[in-house]
Each structure stands twice: as structure tokens, then as C-alpha cells.
Amino acid sequence: MAPPLYVKGGVWTNVEDEILKAAVSKYGLYQWERIASLLPKKSAKQVKARWVEYLSPTINKTDWTQEEDEKLLSLHKIFPNQWRSISNAMNRTAVQCVERYQKLIDDVSGYQRKDDEENLGLSGPGIETLPAVGGSSGPIKAGEINFNPESKPAMPDDEELPDEEREMLAEAKARLGNIQGKKAKRKARERMLEESKRIALLQKRREMKAAGINVKLTTRNKKKRKEFDYNADIYQEIKPIEGPYDITDETRDNQLEQYKFTREVSTKGISMKEIDDRIAKEESKRRKEREKKFTSNKRVIEAEEELVDQQDSTKRRKLNLSISDLPKEQKKSRPEIAKLVKSLFEKLPAPKHQRGKVLPTFASDVTNDISHERTEETDSIQNIYDQGSELYKSEVVQRSLPIPNPANLRKLDEIDLMGTIEKGVVEECYKLIKSDYKKYEDDMFDAPIVKQLDPELYNKVIKEIDLELKNIDRKVGGSNSAYELPKNFEVAESAIQTLHTLHKRNEVLSSQMIFPSNYEDQRQQKIQEFQSLVKELRDVDLELTIEMKKSEIENHAIDKEMQNIVNKIAELDKRMTGLSSSSTST
């Protein structure tokens, strides 16, 4: 009788699944050898297959739709039994595609599978795609292939785990938790070794003493006693010369601190967590002080603003009148007011100068009535305008989307445009972006503001667009539901080539999406470098202008001094000629 065939590791258990999830969260999706070292019964290939085929959260486990079934059947016609390629196109695993295809075939044929014929249908790559189970399944018969022993629903874990799984779970917890480092473990081993040596020496001394032989704890070997202890003393230490001041207190404090440190290291080992916690605590304390100072200043400013608002409100207090006390609109008085204004204008004298118009001063009652009516009309118009202005803003502002910086946009010369229409559209888009950026992001940005459209003009344009769209002769083609690709080798080869190109593009895009921050960091770094260079250039330019101004002033002073020297020399020449003439005459 042939022996049973086993798959390495057998069925995946819930404990192994949880260990695999924790290891992937710590080590990532590339260190499968390290992850497999936590699972003694599984290899790296099995671990990767288990994650990719069953445990990955990116797997689509929703119900199959009719469109997906049609797509699956059409792809199987093009790629028969190439489930990996089909799974990439379907965005599902290969096992899901196989099982769905088998179910569709069984439903169409009306075939019901029996229990003893369960393993005769299509199957996936291995047991990594099956749910985890708790206890072991039934006994395996001789000659039976154990590729898929757990096709039944998952069972709960056993009440008591086996010793192997307990040991595996404890080791995985210790490694994933990283409770102790290598140095702490080595220190602990050294302490245990020294303690065992000391206990062995005490036991030996006790036995020798019972036999009548006295043995000392210290070694009697002179050679070993003369050896230098690098752990206890400092090698080639040069002690400083004592000064005039007493430092006994300082040395005592240092010895006490050293004793505390050595005792703590010998018991717990060196830990950088305390230093990091102390630094973090000091940083948080400084941050809280800054926030407290900022909040206090903010409260002072808010209190001053409230005081100013209260003063303003006391100066211009509103009248809280009931609705019945409010003055009603007097539409009948408007013609009388118009007649009064017209009569007052007629009584004005002729102007002496034609440089401007002098407005008349009306009576206080008339002006109050007119101003009251105007304010009511303007308020109603303003409310209507505010409600409608939201409709005429750009779609980016209405949907609260981020407005791009116009400095980061490409230039119009760099964009390939097909014609004047596209160029006009792009120019209008650039103007709208600059206008929105100046309105809502940066008021100091140098760009013209695009005026809002007139509501009548806006409605007229919308109606014309709708009318134009209705008049377009849309030629709707036939339905593509009954279309089928030609079944030949060229079509299959072109489809495979297209899938390969799409796969390569997907890999490139995914690699770009994984590391998007590098481009942004490089961009920010380039901008900072450019700003620093511009600043340095401005400083150098300022220094150059200062030096040029200094040189100009110095040249002017030198010319003036030269002129003074020339004048003095001329005066001296005159004096010398006068003295010489007087001496000759005498």
C-alpha cells in the first residue's frame, strides 16, 4: 500500500494566520524569509501565497455580478486555463475565478456534485487559499493526496493548544514584541553565568570545609591577581593634581551616582527609553508653556475686542421694536416726494461756474424717508444677490476643492494646442485659476480678478448650449452586447500584448504612487534653494550698489580735494612770484 502524500506544513491554523498578520505588519511584504522563520511548518513561498491568496485586505471578496460573470466567460475563451492572467483582468484571485467558473458550468449543466466527487472539479493553486481551521481533520487514508484536506467550513480552535503551537506562539510574541535587545540579553547571560560560578564556588567551599579543608573565595594565583581588570578600573588612567579647593563632597556625590548607575545597569541593563522620555517630557513642557503664553495673549486680545464691541454697541444701540411698531412702507408718498424734489431743483439759481453741480440740501424728514426706503430696497437686492452669487462661482470654489498655485502651472507656450478654440479655453481657465487664487488664497498675488457673470447672460448662455446639444444629430450605434471577438490567433496575441502593456503601465504608476513624497520633498528643496539663491543675489546686489555709491562719493571727494590743492598751488605760485619781484626791486 502506497504511503500518504503530504503537503509541507499541512493545514493553516488560526494561530499561524494571526502570527502571519502580525509579522507582515512589522516586516512588510518583501521579507518573506524572515516571516517564514516564525512559522516552523511553513516555507517562504507558502507564506507569501497564503497572504496573497487569502489574508490580504486588498482581495475583493464581494458577490459576483452578472457583468463580472460575462467578463469571466469571455476571458476564459481568449485565455483558456490561464487563471493568473484572468485574475489580473478581473481584479480577483485565481482561486475565486476558478471556483466561480466551475459553479457557472455546474449551474448551466444542472450537475450536482456528490460528496465523494468533491475533488474532481477545478481547483486553485493550493491550501493557502482556504480558510484557517482549528483542530486537525479526520485521518488521511493511504494513497490519498493531501493538497486540500480542509475544504469544509472552519472549526474553532482547540481548548488546549499543542506544545509545538505554544512554543511557536511564545517565540513569535518575543520576536515581534522585541522586549529585549541583544545587549540586554548578553548582559543577562553574563549575570547568570557569574551567579552560577559564585554559587558553584560557595558549594565547593562548603563541601571542602565539611571535609576539613579551608578554601578562600578569592583565587590564590598571583599571576591572575596581578592581571588588570578592564571592567573595574580605567586603563592608563592619569589622576589630576589636587588643587587648592576641597572637592571631597563632589567626589562622594560622583561615587554615589556611579554606584547607582552600575547597580541599575547590572540589574536592568542600559535602556535609552528613559533618556528619550526625559527629552520628550522637556519638549512637551516647553510646548505647553508656549501654548499657555499664546492662549493668554489671545485671551487678552479677545477681551480688548469685546470691550471695544461693547463700547460701539452702547454708542449705536438698536431699537428693539415690535412688528406692529415698525413703520410700514408708504408707496403712495413717493410721487409727492418726487414732486417736492423737482420743485426744489427748479427753485435753484443759475450756476456761476460750469465746473460742477451743487447738490441741494433737502429737509431732514424727506431725506430720512428716502434713505429708509433705499436701505430696504438695497438690503433685499443684496440678499437676492448673495443667494444667487454662489451659483455663479467656479465649480472648484462651490465644491470646496483645493485651488492650485498659478506659479506651478505650465506655461501656455509649453502646451500643445490644436487650434484657436482650445487656446482660448486654456487662457480662460488660467485667468479663472489666478482670479480664484487671489480671491480665496493670497490677496497679494498679482493677477486680475474675473468679474462674475450677469445672471441674465448666464441663463442665456445655458439655454443656447442646451439648444445646441438638442440639435446635434447623435448617431447611436448598435448595441455591443451581441458582439464577440473573432476567435483566431492574431486577436489573442494582440489582447495578450495589450494586457502586458497595461500591466507594465500599472507597475510604473504604482511605483510612482508609492513614493510621491520624494518628488514633493525634492520640489520643496529646490524651491528653498532657489529662494536662498535669490536672497543671496539681493544681498550681493545691495552690497554692490552700496560700494558703487561709496566709490562715487569718494571720487567726488577726491576731485574736490584735487581742485583745492590746485588752487592752493596757484596761490603759492602767485605769492612766490610776488616775493621774487619784490626782492629784485630791492
PEDA-V250881 format. One record per backbone hydrogen bond with DSSP energy under -1.0 kcal/mol. CO is the residue of the C=O (numbers start at 1). NH is the residue of the N-H. Records with the same first field share a line. If there is no record, write none. Layout:
BEGIN
CO->NH / NH
END
This chain:
BEGIN
5->146
7->10
12->133
13->17
14->18
15->19
16->20
17->21
18->22
19->23
20->24
21->25
22->26
23->27
24->28
30->32
31->35
32->36
33->37
35->38
36->39
39->42
43->47
44->48
45->49
46->50
47->51
48->52
49->53
50->54 / 55
51->56
56->59
65->69
66->70
67->71
68->72
69->73
70->74
71->75
72->76
73->77
74->78
75->79
79->82
82->86
83->87
84->88
85->89
86->90
87->91 / 92
93->97
94->98
95->99
96->100
97->101
98->102
99->103
100->104
101->105
102->106
103->107
104->108
105->109
106->110 / 111
115->118
117->120
126->129
127->130
141->144
144->5
162->166
163->167
164->168
165->169
166->170
167->171
168->172
169->173
170->174
171->175
172->176
173->177
174->178
181->185
182->186
183->187
184->188
185->189
186->190
187->191
188->192
189->193
190->194
191->195
192->196
193->197
194->198
195->199
196->200
197->201
198->202
199->203
200->204
201->205
202->206
203->207
204->208
205->209
206->210
207->211
208->213
209->212
221->225
222->226
229->233
234->237
247->251
248->252
249->253
250->254
251->255
252->256
253->257
254->258
255->259
256->260
257->261
258->262
259->263
260->264
261->265
262->266
263->267
264->268
272->276
273->277
274->278
275->279
276->280
277->281
278->282
279->283
280->284
281->285
282->286
283->287
284->288
285->289
286->290
287->291
288->292
289->293
290->294
291->295
292->296
293->297
294->298
295->299
296->300
297->301
298->302
299->303
300->304
301->305
302->306
303->307
304->308
305->309
306->310
307->311
308->312
309->313
310->314
311->315
312->316
319->321
333->337
334->338
335->339
336->340
337->341
338->342
339->343
340->344
341->345
342->346
343->347
363->367
364->368
365->369
366->370
367->371
368->372
369->373
370->374
371->375
372->376
373->377
374->378
375->379
376->380
377->381
378->382
379->383
380->384
381->385
382->386
383->387
384->388
385->389
394->398
395->399
396->401
397->400
405->408
406->409
419->423
420->424
421->425
422->426
423->427
424->428
425->429
426->430
427->431
428->432
429->433
430->434
431->435
432->436
433->437
434->438
435->439
436->440
437->441 / 442
445->447
454->458
455->459
456->460
457->461
458->462
459->463
460->464
461->465
462->466
463->467
464->468
465->469
466->470
467->471
472->474
486->488
488->492
489->493
490->494
491->495
492->496
493->497
494->498
495->499
496->500
497->501
498->502
499->503
500->504
501->505
502->506
503->507
504->508
505->509
506->510
507->511
508->512
509->513
510->514
511->515
516->520
517->521
518->522
519->523
520->524
521->525
522->526
523->527
524->528
525->529
526->530
527->531
528->532
529->533
530->534
531->535
532->536
533->537
534->538
535->539
536->540
537->541
538->542
539->543
540->544
541->545
542->546
543->547
544->548
545->549
546->550
547->551
548->552
549->553
550->554
551->555
552->556
553->557
554->558
555->559
556->560
557->561
558->562
559->563
560->564
561->565
562->566
563->567
564->568
565->569
566->570
567->571
568->572
569->573
570->574
571->575
572->576
573->577
574->578
575->579
576->580
577->581
578->582
579->583
580->584
581->585
582->586
END
